[in-house]
Amino acid sequence: MRIALVSDIHGNLAALEAVAIDIRRRGADQVVNLGDNLSGPLLPRETAQWLMASDWLSLAGNHERQVLELRPGRGGPSDQYAHAQLTEPEFAWLRTLKPWHRLSDDVYLCHGSPRSDHEYLLETLDGSALRLATAPEITTRLHGEGAPVIACGHTHVPRAVRLGASLLVNPGSVGLQAYSDDHPVAHAVQIGSPDARYAFIAQRGGHWQVEHFAVPYDHGSMAALAEQRGRPDWAHALRTGYMP
């Protein structure tokens, strides 16, 4: 059983299509999407329609919840733009997405952590600096979840951690390789490359293994679109994998 893990597409249809081609080339038995699918200044409606037409299992991330809860004059510009572009079929689809899913006895899926869609599972903020979380920090955030594989997204950082009998995997972000956030404090996450990220997990010899992939795509077109939408921060992140 080879399972492809994708996450944090953020409306980047060009990156999504490139990753989908690479997944088909490598051969996956199932594709799982860990959420934060649409929010951003790119192509939220078109990305939703692509996912709706696919056979992928998709979760809701914190941005799906935020888009659905958005009220006039509230929320950040990325959620506001996505909300304004969606129509009732896309909203109806968003409402069907779950924040977590147990794919099998072996594989547990979430966006942030098992206890929150907005919590970093494998990284910790020390002031404004992001570091690998300690084993006790991760254990607390797992909230008792002990599946052999626990997959998460949210931080956009490709990562694999073994903790006890569990393999914890973040596939990285398909659509955005750098971002800034003010929760819980102001900080930036930077991957340092514009390539789209995803991962494969598979069980071999009784052990779960992970492979991470970086896929080149036409990031220039998405950066130009971000500039047209008045988001130079996104344009720089899409071109470079760094924040300006």
VENZI-V150437 format. One line per field, one symbol per residue. ss: DSSP state (H for helix, E for strand, - for the rest). phi: phi as a letter, one per 30 degrees, with the letter a starting at -180 (. if undefined). A space follows every 10 residues. Layout:
BEGIN
ss=???
phi=???
END
This chain:
BEGIN
ss=-EEEEE---- --HHHHHHHH HHHHHH---E EEE------- ---HHHHHHH HHH---EEE- -HHHHHHHH- ------HHHH HHHHH--HHH HHHHHH-E-E EE----EEEE --E--E---- --EEEE--EE EE--HHHHHH HH------EE EE------EE EEE--EEEEE -------EEE E-----EEEE -----EEEEE EEEE--EEEE EEEEE---HH HHHHHHHH-- -HHHHHHHHH ----
phi=.ccdcbahdh iddddedddd ddddddicda cbccjhdbdk ccbddddedd ddddcddccc cddddddddd beiciddddd ddedddceed dddedddcda acdadcbcba ccbecadccd dcbbcciccc bdddeddded ddhjdbdebb cbbidicdab bcbiccccbc dicdcacaab bccdbdabcb ciadddcabc cacbhibdbb bcbccdaddd dddddddddi bdddeddddb ibdd
END
